[in-house]
Structure formats: C-alpha cells, structure tokens
Amino acid sequence: MDELDDAQVFLPDIWASHALYNPNKEAVICGQERITWGELDQDLNRIANVLISEGIGRGDRVVVLMSNSTAALEIILGVVKAGACVVPLSGLLTGSQLAVLIDDADAVMLIASSEYQSVIEPHRQKLSKLRKGGLLLHGGEAAGWRRFEPLIEASDQTSPRVRYNMDDEFNIIYSSGTTGLPKGIMQTHRPRQHWSYSNSIELAFRSDSRALATTPVYSNGTFLMILPALFTGSTLVVMPSFSPHAFLETVAQERISHTFMVPPQFIAVLAEPDLDSFNLSSLQVILSAGSPLRGDTKAAVLQKLGSGLFEMYGFSEGFATMIRPHQHKEKFGSVGTPVLGFEGRIVDENGNELPRGEIGEIVGYGGGQMRGYHKRGAETEKIICRDERGRAFLRSGDIGRMDEDGFLYILDRKKDMIISGGFNVFPADIESVVGEHEDVDDVTVIGIPDDKWGETPLALVIPKTSAAPDPEAIRVWSNKRMAKHQRLARVEFRDEFPRNALGKVMKRLLREPYW
C-alpha cells in the first residue's frame, strides 16, 4: 500500500506561495530598484536552475561575496532554493582572510560582485576546492571568471524540482565574534524556519508590514528582519548602505513599520541634527540587537524614536531573549525573557543551574540552535552544557543573572571581565557610568596590566564633537560614582572603535597594544 508523505513546508515553498497569491505586491526595495513578489519568485527560480544545471545541490556550499543589493539578496535566497548551503561572507575582510574562510567552508562555487573580485583575485590559487568554472562574477568581467547575469537571463523561470529536508544545511554563518578566527556556524532549514515564525510572532509581523534592514545582508543579525518579512509576505526594504539621514528619510518615505539596528546606529541616528524634522509615526517595531543598549541610549530611543523598542540579546549559535516595549518601565536594565521556543539559565563553572539572583554564565536552549561549528567538533563540544534531562544547552561566554521574575540582566562578556585585585570587574557597569557624562558620545572599557592590581580598567572614549573635554576630568567625574575596585586608571580618547559587522566593539584589538 502506498503511503502518504510526512508533509513538510519549507521556507522556499512559503516564499513561492506569496508570489502565487500576491504576485504584484512589492517584495523587495533596495535603492532605486523595486521588485514584486512575482518577480522575486521568477528571479529565485532562474538562479536556482542555473546552479542546478552547474551540478550544485544538496550538501554543496556556495559562497556569496556581495554588498547590499536586490541581486545579493536574491542570490543568497536562490542558493537555498537550489537545495544547497549558502555561505555569505563579509566584504570587510581582507583577501587573505576571505580565502581562508572560503577554503574552510569547503565551498565549490564563489559568486562575487565586481567590487570584491579584485580583493580575492590575488588569492585565487588558494581556492583549490572550487569546481572548474566555479568563479562567477556579478556586475563585471574578469579573466578566469564567468559572468553570472547572462546565465541567469537564459535560465528557466519555473520552479526547480528540489525536495528539501529539515536537516539539510541552509547556511553557514561565520561568527562575527570579537575574538579569534571566525567559526562557521552551521544552520539547517529547521532553525531557520523556527526563527522565521518565532520572530514573526514576537515582533507582530503582518502581510502589510514594511520592514527595513539597515545592516549587511551577509550578517546573521540582518536575518532578524529578512526572515520574518519573507515568511509573512511583507515588503522588505534593504538599505544599500547605512547613514543616519538616509535611515530617517527611508522610514518617512517608505512608511516603515519594522526596523532593526545595532547600538552604534542608534547613537548616530539620535545625533542626527534633522531628527525631529522627519515623520516617524509609521514605526511600530524598533529592534535592537548585536550588543546591549546603554541605559542613556535606550532612554533617548524611547523618547525620540517611539515606544515600540524591542531589545534582543542572543548569540548566533542559537539563543535569544527579548525585552518588549511594555516591559521597559519595570525592567529597564534587563534584556528580557527567552524568545518563543527558547529556554535560558544561569549556571556555575560546572554547569549547575544557579538560583535566581546569582551571577554566572548564561546558557540557552531552543528550536533555533545551530547544528554545530563546521569541522570543529572539539569547539562544538566546549560550548555544550547538558541539563538534567540531557538537553544540549549552549554556553554563551556571557556573564549575567536572572531576577525573581526570570528576566535576564547582562553583566559582561566572560572573556572581557577584568580581575582587579581579586575582584571581578564588569566593563559594562563602568561603561554605563562613563556613558552618562555629558561630553561622552561612546565608551568602551578594557583591562590593562597593573603592577599592583594585576589589571585595572581603562576607559576609551569617543567624545562628542561639540565638546572639548578633558580626559582627566571625565575620569575623576566617573570614579566618584563607582565602587573603589571599579575605578578607572585613566581615560583615553579615540576617533572610533574597531567593530564587527553587527557593531560589537572588538575589544581584543583594543587590548593588544597594552599587553
């Protein structure tokens, strides 16, 4: 007797359904380009069919190296629709770094835009795992590269005959962590689908929502907007590049209802002189992630950008909490409770769950977890913390506590914690104090060597351009407001901080000159 399938609906199927029933609705806007759901579906089919004709399929990794554009988004999604695994990489990396990651991913094909072709060209000889003809160029010509656009234009626009599996690889995201060489985070269709519907529910997405992505499409954080927008058939607006004025202009002109930014972007927008001249009344959901918002920044966002602020804490490996708009008043310093489908705990060094209120490492479990680090089984094992039921919670490397109501408070990165005179000093506590000084635009705190205390806090400050502050005056002002073991050794000014794609300060780079 013939049996029914264990029927599953996958994200490419859901995207196609929006095109079927709303073909003329705007799907993606980027710069001057606007495409409908019908056009998006046809484009994804063409890209997928090209890749399939090239022998690309289940288990194959395809690297995409492109800056924000409709083409970049379509190619990323097209790789997934072909049944392969997409590996989007950051254009901020050097050619040598890119070559290492392309090789690490075991990529069989590289699709790059012309602006990055010259970056990778000197390192082509290192890309030994690419298949013959596996260098595809979008938006230009170069020796040894095949032009991608003619292949797409000649391709069939009908839906490819691909059968997906929830355990098939969807993407490999190289972590944007602040320390060491990025690790390849493997995510299957299952967690990507979970993030799609969980964020759709948490952030109140509807089919008429208009979502604005402000960060690079290669970043895992950007998918916080991309996935729910595509899942619900909304309209997704992608900024080609971010500027505070362009952000405000886009929100006003496109009547944006949902947006995602990282803390440095919020700081820049709040400092925009023309902020009050833009109509931002359409904004219903303002999502912040990447790193915790400083208290003063959060207060300013609520006052000037609207009350719909959601702040998310999490890590790309697969865990997140969220503080919702109605919770800010009572739980102002918290990053909320676990997102739908997740569970969080505080544990000691041995992995034992700690009572509410005690400080320890944050671990998380849920439907959005990665499969593991690509080719790094030992690294994967290191972050696993088994609970009493044998479930694999993931270690965050972050220090925090949960209050009596289960709300999470971030104290600091475990690796960034300063041990001064035997006391644990959390840079985030100091940053919150220094950040309140009227002449401080942004601040980060690191530990530097000290003959007496072992290490001691140093505040690196970006001063406000309108001020001419004295670093010593900021140090004295700050130290008066802190405990003795937290006091700053000195304050130094910087023009900018080194940051990863999601705006996290790369403290490792800041510490290096002192150690």
TAPEZI-V341872 format. One line per field, one symbol per residue. psi: psi as a letter, one per 30 degrees, with the letter a starting at -180 (. if undefined). burial: b if it has 16 or more other C-alpha atoms within 10 Angstrom, else e. Layout:
psi: ???
burial: ???
This chain:
psi: kklllikkkleeeeeeeeeefhffkkekkjbfkkkleeeeeeeeeeeeeeeefggkakfkkjkkillkleeeeeeeeeeeffgakkiklkfflleeeeeeeeeefhkfkkjlleffefefefgeffiffklkggjkkjhakkkfkkkeeeeeeflkglklikjlkfgkkelkkkkhlfkakkkjjkkaeeeeeeeeeeeeeeghklfgljkkkflkffkeefffeeeeeeefgakkkkkelkkeeeeeeeeeeghkeklklleeeeeeeffkegeffkjgffjekjkklelkkleeeeeeeeefflfhkkkkkakffikklkkleffeefheglgalklkglkllklafggkkllkflkakkllkafgklelkjgieeeeeefkjkafggkilkkfgkkalkafggkkkkelkeffkkjjhfkjkjeeeeeeeeffkfgkelkkklklkkeefellkkkkkjlkfflilkeeeeeeeeffglleffkkelkkklelkklafggkkifeeeeeff.
burial: eeeeeeeeebbbeebbbbbeeebebbbbbbeeeebbbbbbbbbbbbbbbbbbeeebbbebbbbbbbbbbbbbbbbbbbbbbbbbbbbbbbbeeebeebbebbeebbbbbbbbbbbbbebbeeebeebeebeeebbbbbeeeeeebbbbbeebeebbbebbeeebbeebbbbbbbbbbbeeeebbbbbbbbbbbbbbbbbbeebebbeebbbbbbbbbbbbbbbbbbbbbbbbbbbbbbbbbeebeebbbbbbeebbbbbbbbbbbbbebbeeeebeeeebebbbbbbbbbbbbbbebbeebeeebbbbbbbbbbbbbbbbbbbbbebbeebebbbbbbbbebbbbbbeeebebbebbebbbbbbbbbbbbbbbbeeeeebeebbbeeeeeebbbbbbbbbbbeeeebbbbbbbbebbbbbeeeebbbbbbbbbbbbeebbbbbbbbbbeeeeeebbbbbbbbbeeeeeeebeebbeebbeeeeebbbbbbbbeeeebebbbbbbbbbeebbeeee
